């Protein structure tokens, strides 16, 4: 084992102002500011009085450490958090405690002592202590340690007599110095702790407690000293610093009163004067507080008065209550409509599907009947050309269809005979009769839908489902607060709010029926009309927003519903459906035209769907077959009857198309009715059907033409699309002139004059010298 190095202790330099007046030791050459402590061979042991003084100072330091309370970080330990040190300090202190543990090596003890010395270098109390006392060397400490071991081995207690301790130390000092350290190979390294007696364990626990107490005391003192140093730095106290430090480090002793200090004499007048000054000051403060109190009380009264005035103010309170009630009402209305709109859409879709199914039944039946009848007549024509007399085989389905067709025709003839309508032509009927089974099924399905329709708003208060009640709420707002009403653009919101309710009322509305209720007779229409009429002066202005409510409602609720009927359900070949639809559309577009933007998108879309549906009917539903003259000469032949029915069916479509005059632009209507239907189908059929009925058919065509197209008296020529009809009439008149049928010729001249073909009529009269017919032209 290596030889233990000799321990050296450095004394901290003290200023000349220390209370003990100790002299600074001289430093060795080459080591300034330090003095090496003499070793055991060079310096003798300290005197007995010095040892007693050292022990007494240690006991007092420990007593002060135990007596002081823990203010800062009572749970910290010196080993875990060392006190703050001055970076330039190199002083070291000695832990003079003699309560060391058994079996601790001397080298590690020396290192621990030196670490403890460096951590407490800033302690001012220890600086004073080290500067006034000769610190014992290592030999003295070792002698005390051996003496304590001998006392433990021989007696049941350790003597508390300090003098005996130091005497024994002096006696064994010389013998300790002569002993030499054992060699490394002679030391036996213990790997297990030595067994301890009960006294050793008790002494060890006592030593541990004493060491902990000493460490805590030292930590608290160092912390207090560090705080005082920081405070002095803050206030920059440069003079008397060392005196203040030495004074404050004396165990925080209480300052004693110095009787040598003299005070000025005190008499009754001085005390009375001071009391009066104090009383005056308090009175001034009291008066200031009273003024502040009165000011605060006035503010409180003013605030309470303002609150009461606001609460009692009728205008503000009523305004707030009204706006709040309207806000709550509109929110509840929107919630109700959002919940019911799903049911409305379901019922609306169910009704639309039912009507669509019925329309598809009529259309499919007409197409099937036309197909089977045309096929049958073609086969009959081929058999006639082959000159065979064998019967024509007809399948059961075709036979059943023919029987159904004839049965419905017989029913219609009987109905017309009862009504006295004898001028009706075959093919002009709509042929929209249903069988009894289909009628019962349709009525049952429709009844179920209407029953569900009534249940939608049966759990809703009238204020949230009655359009009149809803409009009364907004009318009250408009009358009471017109500025906020118009600033909120309520007229733009009303159509959106009423849209679900109007759609709910239109579920059972069928515009294809002539007897269907008109738009102006509906409750929602009259309610909105009254709401607009009861508007204030602002609504009478040119650009009033309230006037646009009805057109907006029609555009959002009615036109989409009407467009669905036109696109999917309406049959242009049905005169009754077309007549009812035209009436409803005229009424709707008339009300819609009150809006500034008459050519709105909704109106244009509606007219576009009407034209598209009629084009489709012309292309798919018009069929006029052409048969040989031999097949149609007999007016009672099946070929002639079928051809006549198809011609009158096409002429019925021609009339239905021209019923839209005034709604659809003239050029579009003329192109569709005259260009596509009249010239392409009807004129061709007229050329193929000879006989006196030609004039009657042409007269019927001219009767369907709108009079508005020929009201310009300055024009002596007709519409360009009627040129084919005019040439056919002149050709027919020439044929009839040979047979001297004067009445038919006169009828043709009247037709030419009606359609403004005056030039052609005059030329024909002059050519055939029909002077008696010139009066017809002059009457125009």
C-alpha positions in Angstrom: 0.0 0.0 0.0 1.4 3.4 -1.0 2.6 5.7 1.7 0.0 8.2 2.9 0.9 11.7 1.9 1.4 14.3 4.6 -1.6 16.5 5.2 -1.1 20.3 4.9 -3.4 23.0 6.2 -3.4 26.5 4.8 -4.4 29.4 7.0 -6.7 32.0 5.4 -5.4 35.5 5.5 -7.3 37.9 7.7 -7.6 41.6 7.4 -5.9 43.9 9.9 -9.4 44.9 11.1 -10.2 41.5 12.6 -11.2 41.7 16.2 -8.6 39.3 17.5 -5.7 41.2 15.9 -3.9 38.1 14.7 -0.8 38.6 12.6 -0.6 37.2 9.1 2.0 34.4 8.9 4.9 34.8 6.6 4.8 32.9 3.3 7.5 30.7 2.1 9.6 31.8 -0.8 8.0 30.9 -4.1 4.6 30.3 -2.6 2.9 33.7 -1.9 0.0 34.0 0.3 0.4 30.5 1.8 2.3 28.9 4.7 2.9 25.2 5.0 2.0 23.7 8.3 5.0 22.0 10.0 5.0 18.3 10.0 5.2 16.1 13.0 8.9 15.9 12.9 9.4 19.7 12.7 6.8 21.0 15.1 5.9 19.8 18.5 2.4 19.1 19.7 0.2 22.0 20.8 -0.1 22.9 24.3 -2.8 21.7 26.6 -4.5 25.1 26.7 -4.7 25.3 23.0 -6.3 21.8 22.8 -8.9 22.8 25.4 -9.7 26.0 23.5 -10.1 24.1 20.3 -12.5 21.6 21.9 -14.5 24.4 23.5 -14.9 26.2 20.2 -16.1 23.1 18.5 -18.7 22.4 21.1 -20.0 26.0 20.8 -20.2 25.8 17.0 -22.1 22.5 17.2 -24.4 23.9 19.8 -25.2 26.9 17.6 -25.8 24.6 14.6 -28.3 22.5 16.6 -30.1 25.5 18.0 -30.7 27.2 14.7 -33.9 26.3 12.7 -33.8 25.3 9.0 -35.2 28.1 6.9 -33.7 27.4 3.5 -33.9 24.0 1.8 -34.1 21.9 4.9 -33.9 18.7 2.9 -30.6 19.5 1.2 -27.3 17.9 2.1 -23.8 19.3 1.7 -22.8 16.4 -0.4 -25.6 16.9 -2.9 -25.7 20.7 -3.2 -22.5 22.6 -2.2 -22.8 26.2 -1.0 -21.9 28.9 -3.5 -18.2 29.8 -3.4 -16.1 32.8 -4.4 -14.2 31.8 -7.5 -10.9 33.4 -6.3 -10.9 31.8 -2.9 -8.3 29.1 -2.2 -8.9 28.8 1.5 -9.5 25.5 3.1 -10.9 24.6 6.5 -10.5 21.6 8.7 -13.3 19.4 10.0 -12.1 18.9 13.6 -14.8 16.5 14.5 -13.3 13.5 16.3 -16.4 11.2 15.6 -15.0 9.2 12.8 -16.2 5.8 11.7 -14.2 2.6 12.4 -12.4 1.0 9.6 -12.1 4.1 7.4 -8.8 4.4 5.6 -6.7 7.4 6.4 -6.1 8.4 2.8 -9.9 8.6 2.0 -10.4 10.5 5.3 -7.9 13.1 4.2 -9.6 13.5 0.8 -13.0 13.9 2.4 -11.7 16.5 4.8 -10.1 18.5 2.0 -13.3 18.4 -0.1 -15.3 19.6 3.0 -12.7 22.4 3.5 -13.1 23.7 -0.1 -16.9 23.7 0.1 -17.0 25.9 3.2 -14.3 28.3 2.3 -16.6 31.3 2.3 -17.7 30.9 6.0 -16.6 34.0 7.8 -16.9 32.5 11.2 -14.4 29.8 10.4 -12.1 32.4 8.8 -12.0 34.1 12.2 -11.5 30.9 14.0 -8.6 29.7 11.8 -6.9 33.0 12.0 -6.8 33.0 15.8 -6.0 29.3 16.6 -3.2 27.0 15.8 -4.7 24.1 13.8 -3.6 20.7 15.0 -1.7 18.5 12.6 -2.3 15.0 11.4 -0.3 13.4 14.2 -2.5 15.0 16.8 -5.6 13.8 15.1 -4.2 10.3 14.8 -3.3 10.2 18.5 -6.8 11.3 19.5 -8.2 8.6 17.2 -6.1 5.9 18.9 -6.9 7.1 22.3 -10.6 6.8 21.5 -10.1 3.3 20.4 -8.3 2.3 23.6 -11.1 3.9 25.7 -13.7 1.9 23.8 -11.8 -1.3 24.3 -11.1 -0.9 28.1 -14.2 1.0 29.5 -17.9 1.1 28.9 -17.8 4.9 28.2 -15.7 7.5 26.5 -14.4 10.2 28.8 -15.7 13.7 28.2 -12.7 15.3 29.9 -11.0 17.3 27.2 -7.8 17.8 29.1 -7.3 14.1 29.4 -7.7 13.8 25.7 -5.1 16.3 25.0 -2.7 14.9 27.7 -2.9 11.5 26.2 -2.4 12.9 22.8 0.8 14.7 24.1 2.1 11.5 25.7 1.7 9.4 22.6 2.8 12.0 20.1 6.5 11.1 20.2 5.7 7.4 19.9 3.4 8.0 17.0 6.0 9.9 15.1 8.5 7.1 15.4 6.1 4.5 13.9 6.4 3.9 10.3 3.7 3.1 7.8 3.3 -0.6 7.0 4.2 -1.8 3.5 1.7 -2.5 0.9 2.3 -6.3 0.9 1.8 -6.4 4.7 -1.7 -4.8 4.5 -4.5 -7.3 4.2 -7.5 -5.9 2.3 -10.7 -6.8 4.1 -13.5 -7.9 1.7 -16.2 -8.2 4.4 -17.0 -5.8 7.2 -15.7 -6.7 10.7 -18.2 -7.9 13.2 -19.3 -5.1 15.5 -20.4 -5.3 19.1 -23.5 -3.6 20.4 -21.6 -0.7 21.8 -19.8 -0.2 18.5 -23.1 -0.1 16.6 -24.6 2.3 19.1 -21.6 4.5 18.9 -21.7 4.5 15.1 -25.4 5.6 15.0 -24.6 8.4 17.5 -21.7 9.5 15.3 -23.8 9.5 12.2 -26.5 11.7 13.9 -23.8 14.1 15.1 -22.3 14.4 11.6 -25.7 15.0 10.0 -26.5 17.7 12.6 -23.1 19.3 12.0 -23.5 19.3 8.2 -27.0 20.8 8.4 -25.7 23.6 10.7 -22.8 24.3 8.5 -25.0 24.4 5.4 -27.5 26.9 7.0 -24.7 29.2 8.1 -23.1 29.2 4.7 -26.4 29.9 3.1 -27.0 32.9 5.4 -23.6 34.3 4.8 -24.0 34.0 1.0 -27.3 35.9 1.2 -25.7 38.7 3.2 -22.9 38.9 0.7 -25.4 39.3 -2.2 -27.3 41.9 -0.4 -24.1 43.9 0.2 -23.2 43.7 -3.5 -26.7 45.0 -4.4 -26.5 48.2 -2.3 -22.8 48.6 -3.1 -21.6 49.0 0.5 -17.8 49.4 0.1 -16.8 50.8 3.4 -16.9 48.9 6.6 -17.5 45.6 4.7 -15.3 43.5 6.8 -16.6 44.9 10.1 -20.1 44.2 9.0 -19.3 40.7 8.0 -17.5 39.9 11.2 -20.4 41.4 13.2 -23.1 39.5 11.3 -21.3 36.2 11.5 -21.4 36.1 15.3 -24.3 33.6 15.5 -26.9 36.2 14.6 -26.6 37.7 18.0 -29.1 40.4 19.1 -27.7 43.9 19.1 -27.4 45.3 22.6 -28.4 48.8 23.5 -25.5 51.2 23.9 -26.1 53.3 26.9 -23.4 55.8 25.9 -25.6 57.1 23.0 -27.4 60.3 24.1 -30.9 61.3 22.8 -32.5 64.7 22.7 -34.6 65.7 25.7 -38.3 64.8 25.6 -41.0 66.8 27.3 -44.7 66.9 27.2 -45.0 69.7 24.6 -43.0 67.7 22.1 -45.1 64.7 22.6 -48.3 66.7 22.3 -47.0 68.4 19.2 -46.2 65.1 17.5 -49.6 63.7 18.5 -51.3 66.7 17.1 -49.4 66.3 13.8 -50.3 62.7 13.7 -54.0 63.5 14.4 -54.0 66.1 11.7 -52.6 63.7 9.2 -55.1 61.0 10.1 -57.9 63.6 9.8 -56.8 64.6 6.4 -56.6 61.0 5.3 -60.1 60.4 6.7 -61.5 63.3 4.9 -59.9 62.1 1.6 -61.5 58.7 2.2 -64.8 60.2 2.8 -64.7 62.2 -0.4 -63.8 59.0 -2.3 -66.6 57.1 -0.6 -69.1 59.8 -1.5 -67.9 59.7 -5.1 -68.3 55.9 -5.3 -71.8 56.1 -3.8 -72.8 58.7 -6.4 -71.4 56.4 -9.1 -73.4 53.5 -7.7 -76.6 55.5 -7.6 -76.0 56.7 -11.2 -75.4 53.2 -12.4 -78.5 51.9 -10.7 -80.6 54.7 -12.1 -79.3 53.9 -15.6 -80.1 50.2 -15.2 -83.6 51.0 -14.0 -84.1 53.5 -16.9 -83.0 50.9 -19.4 -85.2 48.2 -17.9 -88.2 50.6 -17.8 -87.5 52.0 -21.3 -90.3 50.6 -23.5 -88.6 51.1 -26.8 -85.4 49.4 -26.1 -86.9 46.5 -24.1 -89.6 45.9 -26.6 -87.2 46.1 -29.5 -84.9 43.6 -27.8 -87.7 41.3 -26.9 -89.1 41.4 -30.4 -85.8 40.7 -32.2 -85.1 37.9 -29.7 -88.5 36.4 -30.3 -88.1 36.6 -34.1 -84.7 35.0 -33.9 -86.1 32.1 -31.8 -89.1 31.8 -34.1 -87.0 31.7 -37.3 -84.6 29.2 -35.8 -87.5 26.9 -34.8 -89.1 27.3 -38.2 -85.9 26.3 -39.9 -85.5 23.3 -37.7 -89.1 22.2 -38.4 -88.7 22.6 -42.1 -85.4 20.8 -42.1 -87.0 17.9 -40.4 -90.1 17.8 -42.6 -88.4 18.4 -45.9 -87.4 14.7 -46.1 -90.9 13.5 -45.7 -92.1 16.1 -48.3 -89.6 14.9 -50.8 -90.6 11.3 -50.3 -94.4 12.0 -50.7 -93.6 14.2 -53.7 -91.5 11.5 -55.4 -94.2 8.9 -54.7 -96.9 11.0 -56.3 -94.7 11.7 -59.3 -93.9 8.1 -59.7 -97.6 7.2 -59.7 -98.5 9.7 -62.4 -95.5 8.7 -64.4 -96.5 5.1 -64.3 -100.0 6.0 -65.6 -98.6 8.2 -68.4 -96.3 5.3 -69.4 -99.2 3.0 -69.5 -101.1 5.3 -72.0 -98.0 5.8 -74.1 -97.1 2.2 -74.3 -100.7 1.1 -75.1 -100.9 3.7 -77.9 -97.6 2.5 -79.4 -98.5 -1.2 -79.1 -101.9 -0.6 -80.7 -100.4 1.4 -83.5 -97.8 -1.2 -84.2 -100.2 -4.2 -84.2 -102.8 -2.4 -86.3 -100.2 -1.2 -88.9 -98.7 -4.7 -89.1 -102.1 -6.2 -89.6 -103.0 -3.8 -92.4 -99.7 -4.4 -94.1 -100.3 -8.2 -94.0 -103.8 -7.5 -95.4 -102.4 -5.5 -98.2 -99.9 -8.2 -99.2 -102.6 -10.7 -99.2 -104.7 -8.5 -101.4 -101.9 -8.0 -103.9 -101.3 -11.8 -104.0 -105.0 -12.3 -104.8 -105.5 -15.0 -102.2 -108.7 -15.5 -100.5 -107.5 -17.5 -97.5 -108.1 -16.0 -94.1 -105.4 -14.0 -92.4 -104.0 -15.6 -89.2 -104.0 -13.2 -86.2 -102.4 -14.2 -83.0 -104.3 -14.1 -79.7 -102.5 -11.0 -78.4 -103.2 -9.0 -81.5 -106.8 -10.2 -81.5 -107.2 -9.1 -77.8 -105.7 -5.7 -78.6 -108.1 -5.2 -81.5 -111.0 -6.0 -79.3 -109.9 -3.6 -76.6 -109.4 -0.8 -79.2 -112.9 -1.4 -80.7 -114.5 -1.5 -77.2 -113.0 1.9 -76.2 -114.0 3.4 -79.5 -117.6 2.2 -79.1 -117.7 3.7 -75.6 -116.5 7.0 -76.9 -119.0 7.0 -79.8 -121.7 6.3 -77.2 -120.5 9.2 -75.0 -120.4 11.6 -77.9 -123.9 10.6 -79.0 -125.2 11.3 -75.6 -123.6 14.7 -75.5 -124.8 15.6 -79.0 -121.3 16.0 -80.5 -121.8 14.6 -83.9 -119.0 16.5 -85.7 -116.2 14.6 -83.9 -113.8 12.8 -86.1 -112.2 9.4 -85.4 -108.6 9.9 -84.2 -109.3 13.2 -82.4 -109.9 11.4 -79.1 -107.2 11.3 -76.5 -107.7 7.6 -75.9 -106.8 7.9 -72.2 -109.4 5.6 -70.7 -108.2 3.1 -68.1 -109.7 -0.3 -67.3 -111.7 -0.7 -64.2 -108.9 -2.7 -62.5 -106.3 -0.1 -63.4 -108.6 2.7 -62.2 -109.1 1.1 -58.8 -105.4 0.4 -58.4 -104.6 4.0 -59.3 -107.2 5.5 -56.9 -106.0 3.2 -54.0 -102.3 4.2 -54.5 -103.2 7.9 -54.8 -105.4 7.7 -51.6 -102.5 6.1 -49.6 -100.1 8.9 -50.7 -102.6 11.6 -49.8 -103.1 9.9 -46.4 -99.4 10.0 -45.7 -99.4 13.6 -47.0 -101.8 14.7 -44.3 -99.6 13.2 -41.6 -96.6 15.3 -42.3 -97.6 18.4 -40.5 -100.2 17.0 -38.1 -97.8 17.4 -35.2 -96.8 20.9 -36.1 -98.3 24.1 -34.7 -100.0 26.4 -37.3 -97.4 29.1 -36.7 -94.8 26.9 -38.3 -96.8 25.2 -41.1 -99.4 27.8 -42.1 -98.1 30.2 -44.7 -100.5 32.9 -43.7 -99.3 32.8 -40.0 -95.7 32.8 -41.1 -96.2 35.9 -43.3 -98.0 37.7 -40.5 -94.9 37.4 -38.4 -92.8 39.1 -41.0 -95.6 41.6 -41.8 -95.5 42.7 -38.2 -91.8 43.1 -38.4 -92.1 45.2 -41.6 -94.7 47.5 -40.0 -92.9 48.0 -36.7 -89.3 48.1 -37.8 -89.2 48.7 -41.6 -85.5 49.8 -41.6 -84.2 46.6 -40.1 -86.7 44.6 -42.2 -85.3 45.9 -45.5 -81.7 45.9 -44.3 -82.0 42.2 -43.4 -83.3 41.5 -47.0 -86.2 39.5 -45.7 -87.9 39.5 -49.1 -85.0 37.3 -50.3 -85.4 34.9 -47.4 -89.1 34.4 -47.5 -89.2 32.4 -50.8 -86.6 30.0 -49.3 -88.6 29.6 -46.1 -91.9 29.0 -48.0 -90.5 26.7 -50.6 -91.0 23.4 -48.6 -94.6 24.5 -47.5 -95.6 25.4 -51.1 -94.2 22.1 -52.4 -96.2 20.3 -49.7 -99.4 22.0 -51.0 -98.6 21.2 -54.7 -98.2 17.4 -54.1 -101.9 16.8 -55.1 -101.8 19.5 -57.8 -102.0 18.1 -61.4 -101.7 20.9 -64.0 -102.6 18.5 -66.8 -106.3 18.4 -65.8 -108.6 21.0 -67.0 -110.6 21.0 -63.8 -107.4 21.4 -61.7 -107.4 24.2 -59.2 -105.8 27.3 -60.6 -102.7 28.9 -59.2 -104.5 32.0 -58.1 -107.1 30.0 -56.1 -104.4 28.3 -54.0 -104.2 29.5 -50.4 -100.5 30.1 -50.4 -100.9 32.3 -53.5 -103.5 34.5 -51.9 -101.5 34.7 -48.7 -98.4 36.0 -50.5 -100.5 38.3 -52.6 -102.1 39.9 -49.5 -98.6 40.2 -47.9 -97.4 42.1 -50.9 -100.5 44.3 -51.1 -100.3 45.2 -47.4 -96.7 46.4 -47.8 -95.8 50.0 -46.8 -94.9 52.8 -49.1 -91.5 51.4 -49.9 -93.2 48.4 -51.5 -95.0 50.7 -53.9 -91.8 51.9 -55.4 -90.5 50.7 -58.7 -87.7 48.5 -57.3 -89.4 47.3 -54.1 -88.1 43.9 -53.0 -91.4 42.7 -51.7 -92.9 42.7 -55.1 -90.4 40.1 -56.2 -91.5 37.6 -53.5 -94.2 36.0 -55.6 -92.1 35.7 -58.8 -89.3 34.2 -56.7 -91.6 31.7 -55.1 -93.0 30.7 -58.5 -89.5 30.3 -59.8 -88.3 28.2 -56.9 -91.3 26.0 -56.2 -93.9 26.0 -59.0 -91.8 26.0 -62.2 -89.6 23.0 -61.2 -92.8 21.1 -60.4 -94.4 22.1 -63.7 -91.2 21.2 -65.6 -91.3 17.7 -64.2 -94.9 17.3 -65.5 -94.0 18.6 -68.9 -90.9 16.4 -69.3 -92.2 13.1 -68.0 -96.0 13.0 -67.7 -97.5 15.4 -70.3 -98.8 13.8 -73.6 -98.8 16.5 -76.3 -101.3 14.3 -78.3 -103.9 14.8 -75.5 -105.9 17.9 -76.1 -107.3 18.0 -72.5 -103.8 17.8 -71.0 -102.4 20.4 -73.3 -105.3 22.8 -72.7 -105.0 22.5 -68.9 -101.2 22.9 -69.1 -101.5 26.0 -71.3 -103.9 27.6 -68.9 -101.6 27.0 -65.9 -98.5 28.1 -67.8 -100.2 31.3 -68.9 -101.2 32.1 -65.4 -97.7 31.3 -64.0 -95.8 33.2 -66.6 -98.1 36.2 -66.2 -97.3 36.4 -62.5 -93.7 35.6 -63.2 -93.4 38.5 -65.7 -94.0 41.0 -62.9 -90.3 40.6 -62.0 -87.9 43.0 -63.6 -86.0 40.3 -65.3 -88.8 38.7 -67.4 -86.4 36.5 -69.3 -85.3 34.7 -66.2 -83.6 31.3 -66.2 -86.7 29.5 -64.8 -89.0 30.8 -67.5 -86.5 30.0 -70.3 -86.0 26.5 -69.0 -89.8 25.9 -68.8 -90.3 27.0 -72.5 -87.3 25.0 -73.6 -88.8 21.8 -72.1 -92.2 22.5 -73.7 -90.6 22.9 -77.2 -88.4 19.8 -76.6 -91.4 17.7 -75.6 -93.4 18.7 -78.7 -90.5 18.0 -81.0 -90.3 14.5 -79.5 -94.0 14.0 -80.1 -93.8 15.1 -83.7 -90.9 12.8 -84.4 -92.2 9.7 -82.5 -96.0 9.8 -82.3 -97.0 11.1 -85.8 -97.6 8.2 -88.2 -99.8 8.7 -91.4 -99.4 5.6 -93.6 -99.7 5.8 -97.4 -101.6 3.0 -99.1 -102.3 2.3 -102.8 -105.2 4.1 -104.3 -107.1 0.8 -104.7 -106.9 0.2 -100.9 -108.2 3.6 -99.9 -110.8 4.2 -102.6 -113.4 2.4 -100.5 -114.0 4.8 -97.6 -115.1 1.9 -95.4 -112.0 -0.2 -95.9 -109.7 -0.8 -92.9 -106.8 0.9 -94.7 -108.9 4.1 -95.4 -110.2 4.2 -91.8 -106.7 3.7 -90.3 -105.3 6.4 -92.6 -108.1 8.8 -91.7 -107.6 8.2 -88.0 -103.9 8.8 -88.2 -104.4 12.0 -90.2 -106.8 13.5 -87.7 -104.5 12.4 -84.9 -101.7 14.4 -86.6 -104.0 17.3 -87.0 -104.9 17.1 -83.3 -101.2 17.4 -82.5 -101.0 20.4 -84.9 -103.8 22.1 -83.0 -102.2 21.3 -79.6 -98.9 22.8 -80.7 -100.6 26.0 -81.9 -102.3 26.3 -78.5 -99.0 27.6 -77.2 -99.2 30.7 -79.3 -98.4 33.7 -77.0 -96.2 31.7 -74.7 -93.7 30.3 -77.2 -92.1 32.7 -79.6 -93.7 32.8 -83.1 -90.7 31.8 -85.1 -90.2 28.7 -82.9 -93.8 27.8 -83.0 -94.1 28.3 -86.8 -91.0 26.2 -87.4 -92.3 23.4 -85.2 -96.0 23.4 -86.2 -95.8 24.5 -89.8 -92.4 23.4 -90.9 -92.0 20.0 -89.2 -95.6 18.8 -88.8 -97.8 20.5 -91.5 -95.4 20.4 -94.5 -93.8 17.1 -93.6 -96.8 15.0 -92.7 -100.2 16.6 -93.2 -99.7 18.1 -96.7 -98.3 14.8 -97.9 -101.3 12.9 -96.5 -103.7 15.4 -98.1 -102.1 14.7 -101.5 -102.6 11.0 -101.0 -106.2 11.1 -99.8 -108.5 12.2 -102.7 -112.1 13.2 -102.3 -114.3 16.1 -101.3 -113.1 15.8 -97.7 -109.8 17.5 -98.7 -111.4 21.0 -98.5 -112.9 20.2 -95.1 -109.5 19.2 -93.8 -107.8 22.2 -95.2 -110.4 24.4 -93.7 -109.8 22.8 -90.3 -106.1 23.4 -90.7 -106.7 27.1 -91.4 -109.0 27.3 -88.4 -106.3 26.2 -86.1 -103.8 28.9 -87.3 -103.6 31.8 -84.9 -105.2 35.0 -86.2 -102.4 37.1 -84.7 -100.1 35.8 -87.5 -102.3 37.5 -90.2 -103.4 40.8 -88.6 -101.1 42.9 -90.7 -103.4 44.3 -93.4 -100.5 45.8 -95.4 -99.1 42.4 -96.1 -100.7 40.6 -99.1 -98.5 37.5 -98.9 -98.8 34.7 -96.4 -96.2 33.1 -94.1 -93.4 31.4 -96.0 -94.0 28.1 -94.2 -97.6 28.1 -95.6 -96.5 28.1 -99.2 -97.0 24.4 -99.6 -100.5 24.6 -98.3 -101.3 27.5 -100.6 -100.1 25.5 -103.7 -102.1 22.5 -102.6 -105.3 24.6 -102.2 -104.8 26.1 -105.7 -104.3 22.7 -107.1 -107.4 21.4 -105.4 -109.4 24.4 -106.6 -108.4 23.7 -110.2 -109.5 20.1 -109.9 -112.8 21.1 -108.4 -113.4 23.8 -111.1 -113.7 21.1 -113.7 -116.5 19.4 -111.8 -118.1 22.7 -111.2 -118.3 22.3 -107.4 -118.7 26.0 -106.7 -119.2 25.8 -103.0 -115.8 23.9 -102.5 -114.1 26.5 -104.7 -115.5 29.3 -102.6 -114.3 27.7 -99.5 -110.8 27.4 -100.9 -110.9 31.1 -101.8 -112.0 32.0 -98.2 -109.1 29.9 -96.8 -106.6 31.7 -99.1 -107.9 35.1 -98.0 -107.7 34.1 -94.3 -104.1 33.0 -94.5 -103.3 36.3 -96.4 -102.6 34.6 -99.8 -104.5 37.5 -101.5 -102.3 37.6 -104.5 -102.8 33.9 -105.3 -106.6 34.2 -104.7 -106.9 37.2 -107.1 -104.9 35.4 -109.8 -107.1 32.3 -109.5 -110.3 34.4 -109.7 -109.2 36.2 -112.8 -107.9 33.0 -114.4 -111.2 31.2 -114.0 -113.4 34.3 -114.3 -115.0 34.0 -110.9 -116.1 37.6 -110.5 -118.7 36.8 -107.9 -115.9 35.8 -105.5 -114.1 39.2 -105.7 -116.3 40.5 -103.0 -114.6 38.1 -100.6 -111.3 39.7 -101.3 -112.7 43.2 -101.0 -114.1 42.5 -97.5 -110.6 41.9 -96.2 
